[in-house]
């Protein structure tokens, strides 16, 4: 199957991955953005499952339910972003246990409509009994809405005076027990709902955690692969810049996918879709669990996700919930990754209809492969999930592209053939006199990466209406003519002799 170097346009052999002309590693081009970005699906699902309690975000009338769990997650996230060691404890439902532990501080979060209700919720008998929450260090911190803090401290002082806090007699200790939350009561209610600034900000912060990891790992992978074909310090610097931009792009996709997924999961549609996926996932896992090998794999995946040993029903439940959430994140990733192709097809006419459909198929296959690879990779922890998702997305995308290529050539392949014509015509117009001059032209084109996907899309769009290849060739000549002109201008100038010099030369010849 023909393929071309996207850096200089040279046609390469079937299994040739390093261009002999410009030394560009074309293997990197086979790992296209969709395949790398496909890892966003499983990474976002893992992040949502381990760092949020989204299933409990059911904010009823007047914030009657849901906002308390949203407040727990928002305050825990604030601690994480402040580089504190945070351990979530609230999900184990231990009686009077902490919602989270930050360092050695055990924290209980209470977000009620009034300061009195927030404080009383931490005491028995509707506020008339004793303080309920203790750890080995004494009373747990009581985290309250930021806008209720001052009044809650006063109420706690009163409780201490009444002898309702065991082991504490000094009302001044109220400030040590009551902790000011990072969000207000109104913000907590908003976080539990979709479509408002507070919930979007919270989702963006949540997504930023995994997006930074995606950026870093993506940079390392792309830079290491690029560095293998670098021949100079300039090439290495360019590889680092491109790897960073690629990592930034993938981090942005991961962030966008997380925000979109979490917003969808707060809607009725999202919850209904997740419920349907949970039912399907449960049936599938129950069937697989009957197989001995699959049973151990389910245990390994669940244990890798939560960093603790899980087995039996609890392990199955973890995997089922991850698959359920991944159905939403996969859908969101597909939408996000398809936006550029949709724009090029619908708005700018930059790709053909068959190419658009082909790209959607490859994108969907990559995301599916990334999900399978990421879930299997969880056996080795969250790093294993990222590597597995990358491998799964790449392999699935590559296989689907191979099958699609059997049906139809890429638009890019057609444009590369036209670029060959443009290079030939430019060589004639600028009277390229040697292989050395042509190699210098290609070197400059390669260094500036003048032949890229943007040029190919512009070429396609120019002739899309009537399949005008002549116009496409002219576009390529406009883009690449500068490099031929540069080489031509660097030729040694030939100085013509003056008339006197010519006469002297002629006379010398006649005399001899």
N, C-alpha and C positions, 0 to 999 in steps of 0.2 A: 504493500500500500504506500503510495507516495505521501511524503510529508516534507515540510519546509522549515528552515530556520526562521523563526519570527524576528530574529535580530537583523539578518542581512538578506534573507529571501532565498538562500541557496537550497536547491533540491537535495534531499538526503536519501540515503539508502534505507531500506525497510527497518533495520535494527540499529541504525546509526543515531546515537544520542548526543554526541558532541560534534558541533559543526566544524569541519576541517578548515573552513574559510575564516571564521571570526572567533572560533573556540567557544561559542555560546553553548551552554548546557541546555539542549532542547528538551531534556527529560522534565525540566521544570515546567515547560509549557504544557506537558501532558497532565501535570497536576494543576489543573486550572482552578480559578477562584471558586467555582461552585463546589469542587471536590474538597478543597481546604475548608471552605465556609460551612460545608455540611456538618462538620463537627460541632457547630453552634447548636444544633438540635439536641444532641444528647447532653452536651455541657450545660445548656440552659435547663433541661429537665432535671439534671442532678442538682443544680443550684436551687431551683425552685422547691424540690422535694426536701432538701436537707436544711435550707435556710429560711423557709416560710411555713406557715400553717394555713395556706390559702383555702383549704377545705372548710375552715371555720370562719372565713371572712363573710359572714352572712348578716350584714348590718341591717337590722330590722327598723321598724318605725321608731323614730327618735333615738336611734343608736342603741336599741335595746340589746342587741347581740352582735358578736363579731368583732367590734372595735377593740375589745380587751386583748384578743389574740393579735390583732394588727399592731396594737401598742407594744406588746411584748416583742414582736419581730422588729418593729421600728427602733426601739431602744437597744435591742441586742445588736442590730446592724450598726447603730451609731457607735457602740463600743468596739465592734470589729474594725470599723473605719478609723477609729482612734488608736488602732494597733494594740488593743488589749486582748488578752487570752480569754476567750468566751466559751463557756461550755453550757449548751442548752440542756436543761434538766426537766422542764415542764411537761415534756411529752410522755414521760414515764408514769405520769398520774400518781406519783407517790403522795400519800396523805400529808398535807401541810409542808410539802417539799418546795424547794426554790424553783422559780421559773427559769433562772439561769444563774451561773456562777461566773463572776468576773474576777480573775485572780483568786483570792480567798474570800471574796465578798459574795454572800448568798443574797439574791435579790428576788423579791416577790412584787409583781406588778399588779396594781389595782387602778383601773380607770373607770370611774363611775360619774354620773351626771353632776354630782355636787361633792364638795370637799368632805362633808360629813359622811356621805355614802362611801367615798373612797377609803376613808380611814376606818369606818365601822366594818367594812368588808374584811378587814384584817383581824377583827376581834370576834370572839364567840358570842352567841346569843344576840345577834343583830347589833353588836356594838356594846352591849352591857357586860359581856364576859371579858376574859383575859386575852392578851395578844396570842395569836395562834402559831406564828412562824418563828422557829428558832433553828440554829445550827450549832455546831460544836464551839463556835466563836461567840455565841450569844444571840440576841434578836437579829433576825434577818432584816436587811434594808427593805423599807416599804417604798416602792417607786410609784409616784403619783403624777397626774398631768401637770405639765409645766405651769399652766395658768392657775392651778390650785395649790401650789407648793406652800406659799406663805401661810395660808389659812390651815392647811393640813399640819404644818409644824405646830401651830397654836393648839390645834385639837389633840395632837399627840402629847403635848406638854400637859394638857388637862388629864389625859388618860394616865400618864405617869403619876401625877399627883394623886389620882384616885387609886393607885396601886394595881393598875390593870396590866402593867408590863413587868413580868417577873424578873427579878434581878436588877432592875433599874429603878432608882429612887430620885435621881437628879433630873428635873424637868429640862435642864439645858441639854441633856442627851438626845432630846427630840430631833435636833438637827442632824445628829449622827445616824438616827434610825430612818428618818424620812429622806428619800432621795428624789431630786427633781428630775422628772422624765425629759427626754429630748424633744417631745412633741406635746401639744396641747390636747385637750379632750376632743375639740372639734376636728383637729388634724387626724386623730386616731379614727374618728368616725369616717372621715374622707378616705383614709388609706384603705378601709374595708370595702370601699365602693370603686367602681370604674369611672373613668372619664373626668377626672378632676386633677388639679395641679399637685395636690398633696400625694395622691396615689401614684402619679407619674414620676414625681421626684423620688418617692420610696422605691419604685420599681427600677428607676435608673441607677440608684445607689446599689440596689441588690445586684443588678446586672453588671455594674462596674467591677465588682469583685471577681467574677469569672471572666469578664472581658479582658482584664489586665493579665490574667493567667493565659488566656488564649493568645493575646498579643505577644507575650514573652516566648511561649513555646513555638508559636508560628514563626517568629523572627529567627529563633535558633535553628529550626528545621530548614527554612528557606535559605538562610545565610550559609549553613554548612553545605547544602547541596550546591549553591552558587559558587562557593569558594573553591570547589574542586576543579572548576574550569577557569579560574582567574590566572592570568599570566603576569600581572604587574600590580603595584600598589594602587594605581588608579582603578584597575578592575576590581580590586578588593574593596576599595572605598565605595565604588558604585554598587557593588553587591550588598554591602551593609545598608546603604541608603534604600535600595529597592526592597530588601528584606524587612526593614523597619516599616516602610510604607505598606507592604503586604500584610505585616502583622497588625498595623493600625487599621487597615481595611477589615481584616478578619475580627479584630476586637470590636470594631464598630458594628459589624453584622451580629456578633454574639450579643452585644448590648441591646441592639434593636430587637432582636429575636426575643430576648428575655422580657423586655418591656411589653412588647406586643402580646406575648403569651400570657403574662400575668394579668394584663388588662382583659383579655378574652376570658380567662378563667374566673373573673369576677362577674361576668355576664351570665344570664340564664342559658344562652346558647352554649357558651363554653362549658358550663357545669353539666348540661345535658349531654354534650358530646363526650366529655370526660367520663361521665357515668356509663355511657354506651361502650366506650373503649375499655373501661374497667371490667365490664361484664365479659367482653370478648377476651381480654387479656387473662382474666381469671380462668376461663374455660381452657385456654391454651396452656397455661402454666399447670393447671390441675392434671391435664393429660400428660404433659412432659414429666411432671413430678413422679409419675408412676415408673419411669425409667430410672434405673440406678445411677447411670452417668449424669443424666440431666438433674437428678435430685441433688447430687453433690455440687453441680454447677450453680444451681439456684442458691444454695447455701453460701457458696463462695461470692457470688455477685452481691447478695444482700449484705454479707459481712464486709465486703470491700467498700460498699456505699456508706455504711455507718461506722466503719473502723472499729467494729466489735463483732464478736462471734454471734451469729444468728442461725437458727435452724427451724425446721418444722413450719407451722402455720405463720409464725412471725416473719420468717424468711420469704415465704411465698407472698405474703402481704406486701412486703417491701418491693419485690420485683414487679408485682401486679400494679402497684401505685406508680412505679417509675415508668412502666410501659404506658399507663393511662396518661400521665403528664407528658410523656414524650410524643404522644399522638398530637397534642396541641402544639408543642414546640416544633415538631416536624412540619406541621402545617404552616406555622409562622415563618420558619426558615425558608420553606419553599416559596412563600409569597415574597419575602425580602430578597431572596436570591434571584427571583424572576423579574423583579422590577426593572433592572437595566435592559434585559432582553425585550421586555414588554415595551419599554420606551423606544428602543431602537427599531422595533417592528411597527408599532402603532404610530409613534410621533415622528421620528426622524427618518423612517424608511431605510434604516441602516442594515437590516438583514432581511432575508426572504422568509416567506411563510413556512416552507419546509425546514429552513434552518431554525426558525423560532420554535417549531414543534420539537425538532430534534434536541435543541438545548433544554427544553422543558423536560423531555424524557430523561436526558442525562442528569439533569439537576435532581429530579425525583429519585432516580436510581442511586445517586450519590448519597442523598439524605437517608434513604433506606439502608444502604450499606453502612453508612456512618453509625446509624442507630444499632445495628446488629454488632458491628465491631466495637462500638463503645460499651455496650452492655456486657459483651464477653470480656472486654478488657478490664471491667470493674473487678474482676477476680484479683487483679493486681493493684487495686486502689484507684483513686481519681486520676493519677498520672497515667495509669494503664488505660483508663477510659478514654483519655484524650488521644493517646497513641493508637489505640484500637479504632477509634472513630475516624482518625486520619487514614489509617490503612484500609478500613472497610469502605469509606467514602471514595478513596482513590481507586481501589480495585473495582467496585461496583460501577463507578462512573466510567472507568476505562473500558470495561466489558460492554456496557451499554453503548458507548461511543463506537467501539469496533463493529458492533452489530448494525448501528445506524449508518456507519460509513459504507457498509456493504450495499446499503439501499441508495444513498445519495452522497455525493461529494460535498464537503464544506464549502460555503461561500468563500472562505479564506483561501482554499486551495485554488479556486478559480481566479481570485484576485492575484495570487502569487504568479500564476502563469502570465497574467497581464503585466505584472511588474517586470518579468523577464523581457517582455517586448519593449517596455519603457527603457530599461537599461541598455538594450541593444541600440535603440534609436538614439539615445543620448550619447552613446559611445561613438556613433557615426557623426552626429552633429558636432561634437567637440573633438573629433578626430583623435580619439584616444589611440596613442601610437605604440603602446607596449603593454605587456602583462603587468609590468611594474606600476604603470599609471593606473590601470584598472584596479589592481590590488589596493592602491592607495585610496581610490574612490570608495571601495568596499570597506576599507578600514575606517574611514571617516563616517560612513553611513552606520557602521556597526557601533562605533564609539558613541554617536549621538542617538542610537536606537531609533533611527528615522523610519524604519519599516516596523510599524507596530499595529496593534488591533484598531487603533483610531484611524490610521491611514486606510486600512483595509475596509473599514465601515464607510468611510467617506467615499472611497472608490465605488463601493457597491451602491450606495444611495444615489450617486450622480447618474448612474446608468440604469437605475431600477425601473423607471417608467417604461422604457423601450429597449432595455437590454443593450444599451449603447456602450460597447467595449472600447470604442475609439475615445469617448469622453473619459472613461476610466483610465486609459493609458495616459491621456493628457494630464490628469490629476496626479498620477504617479510621477510623470516627468516634471511637473511643477514642484512637487515635494522633494525630488531627488536631484534636480538640475543644478542646484547650488553647489553640490559636492563635485560635480564634473567641472563646473566653472572654476572652482577653487584650484583643482589640479591643473587645469589649462593655464590659469594665470601664473602658476609657479614654474612654468616652463622657462628655460633660458631664452632670453631675447636675442634675436639675430640682428646685428647692426649692419645696415646696408652701407657699402662704401660710397664716398663722395665721387663727383664727376672727375675731379683731379686725380684721385686715387685710381679710378678705372682707366683713365688715359695713360697714366704712368705704367699700369700693368700691361695695357695693350702694346705700348711702345717697347716695353721690355721683351714681350713675346716676339714682336716683329724684328727686333735687333738680333735676337737669338736665332 
